[in-house]
Amino acid sequence: MTDETIKEAAAEAKRFLKRVDEYGDGTTTSEYWHDNIKRVIKTKDVIGAGALRRSSMDLTRALAKMRRY
């Protein structure tokens, strides 16, 4: 474990937490009818989910790198 890997993991953790905050804020809900069925779409949830998953994967890799000898 080096200072560089610790700093990298900390930076990824901050980025992940930033994405979590963005994901939970102000989702836009759209409603429409199709074939007599009401559909609801949350646009920011769809867009933000990919960024949240990606930052989660990057954090996991940084933590694994930090644990190596």
GITA-V418756 format. One line per field, one symbol per residue. phi: phi as a letter, one per 20 degrees, with the letter a starting at -180 (. if undefined). psi: psi as a letter, one per 20 degrees, with the letter a starting at -180 (. if undefined). A space follows every 50 residues. Layout:
phi: ???
psi: ???
//
This chain:
phi: .dfffffffffffffffffffffeelfeddcbdblmcfdccdffgfffff fffffffffgffffffffe
psi: prhghghghgghgggghghgghhiplqpppqrpplkppqppoghggghhg hggghgghggghhghhiq.
//
